[in-house]
Amino acid sequence: MEGRKNFGAKGVITPLPVLIIGTYDENGNPDAMNAAWGGQCGPRHITIHLSKHKTTENIVLKKAFTVAFADAKHVVESDYLGLVSANKVPDKIEKAGLHVVNSEFVDAPVICEYPLTIECKLLSFQDDGNGGVVIGEIVNLSASESVLDEEGNIDLGKVAPIMFDSAKNYYRVVGEVVGNAFKDGAALM
Ligand SMILES: Cc1cc2nc3c(=O)[nH]c(=O)nc-3n(C[C@H](O)[C@H](O)[C@H](O)COP(=O)(O)O)c2cc1C
């Protein structure tokens, strides 16, 4: 058997998404941050681990947030949203050259430039003293027409979502189709 190297208590579950969390603060000012420590934990639920950020305060205050998927077209903007806090740069969304509209479903902003966005209400926030775990319930998913196929379904190939490579701190594009779920394994039945 090939030799293996141990890295200790370090996770590199792949893919880690690049989620852009959109919120409003107490004055209705929009904020957005980059979060990789999250994912979908059921058909209608998502979970994210957040440290103490402006976004974290906003989610607890408004009990709502949006989750857009960073795409290959907006790598620089998405990384910027993870480098700068609205506590120091209140107009970080504008500085990133991004635009927002109100969600029709929750009290949170939808960022126009990202083609795919989930709108969530807060179900729970488990405070761990240094931030906590957010669990949200999905109330709507919206997609720009540019990423729909001829039948009106979402085509992830057109979205070109990016993932966070925590082993090397790279952003990688989520790529090609290599198989069919619930089907290809049947070849071994
Ligand atoms: C690739 C990347 C992934 C990140 N993932 C997370 C995360 O999962 N949880 C978290 O609390 N912060 C994460 N951050 C840091 C926040 O995005 C960053 O602190 C941001 O400035 C917070 O913005 P805010 O204070 O305006 O809310 C990440 C940053 C980057 C660049």
PDBQT file of the ligand as one rigid body, heavy atoms in Angstrom, charges set to zero:
ROOT
HETATM    1  C1  LIG A 201     -11.901  32.323   1.013  1.00  0.00    +0.000 C 
HETATM    2  C2  LIG A 201     -12.485  32.911   2.272  1.00  0.00    +0.000 A 
HETATM    3  C3  LIG A 201     -13.348  32.140   3.036  1.00  0.00    +0.000 A 
HETATM    4  C4  LIG A 201     -13.878  32.637   4.246  1.00  0.00    +0.000 A 
HETATM    5  N1  LIG A 201     -14.719  31.844   4.966  1.00  0.00    +0.000 NA
HETATM    6  C5  LIG A 201     -15.222  32.300   6.142  1.00  0.00    +0.000 A 
HETATM    7  C6  LIG A 201     -16.132  31.495   6.891  1.00  0.00    +0.000 A 
HETATM    8  O1  LIG A 201     -16.561  30.414   6.462  1.00  0.00    +0.000 OA
HETATM    9  N2  LIG A 201     -16.537  31.972   8.097  1.00  0.00    +0.000 N 
HETATM   10  C7  LIG A 201     -16.127  33.195   8.595  1.00  0.00    +0.000 A 
HETATM   11  O2  LIG A 201     -16.523  33.568   9.701  1.00  0.00    +0.000 OA
HETATM   12  N3  LIG A 201     -15.318  34.012   7.866  1.00  0.00    +0.000 NA
HETATM   13  C8  LIG A 201     -14.862  33.598   6.655  1.00  0.00    +0.000 A 
HETATM   14  N4  LIG A 201     -14.057  34.411   5.896  1.00  0.00    +0.000 N 
HETATM   15  C9  LIG A 201     -13.703  35.752   6.406  1.00  0.00    +0.000 C 
HETATM   16  C10 LIG A 201     -14.785  36.831   6.169  1.00  0.00    +0.000 C 
HETATM   17  O3  LIG A 201     -15.274  36.785   4.835  1.00  0.00    +0.000 OA
HETATM   18  C11 LIG A 201     -14.166  38.233   6.441  1.00  0.00    +0.000 C 
HETATM   19  O4  LIG A 201     -13.731  38.316   7.789  1.00  0.00    +0.000 OA
HETATM   20  C12 LIG A 201     -15.077  39.396   6.076  1.00  0.00    +0.000 C 
HETATM   21  O5  LIG A 201     -14.280  40.562   6.071  1.00  0.00    +0.000 OA
HETATM   22  C13 LIG A 201     -16.255  39.631   7.029  1.00  0.00    +0.000 C 
HETATM   23  O6  LIG A 201     -16.984  40.721   6.521  1.00  0.00    +0.000 OA
HETATM   24  P1  LIG A 201     -18.034  41.557   7.400  1.00  0.00    +0.000 P 
HETATM   25  O7  LIG A 201     -17.319  41.999   8.682  1.00  0.00    +0.000 OA
HETATM   26  O8  LIG A 201     -18.381  42.744   6.517  1.00  0.00    +0.000 OA
HETATM   27  O9  LIG A 201     -19.185  40.686   7.705  1.00  0.00    +0.000 OA
HETATM   28  C14 LIG A 201     -13.541  33.948   4.683  1.00  0.00    +0.000 A 
HETATM   29  C15 LIG A 201     -12.705  34.750   3.873  1.00  0.00    +0.000 A 
HETATM   30  C16 LIG A 201     -12.185  34.232   2.683  1.00  0.00    +0.000 A 
HETATM   31  C17 LIG A 201     -11.291  35.101   1.823  1.00  0.00    +0.000 C 
ENDROOT
TORSDOF 0
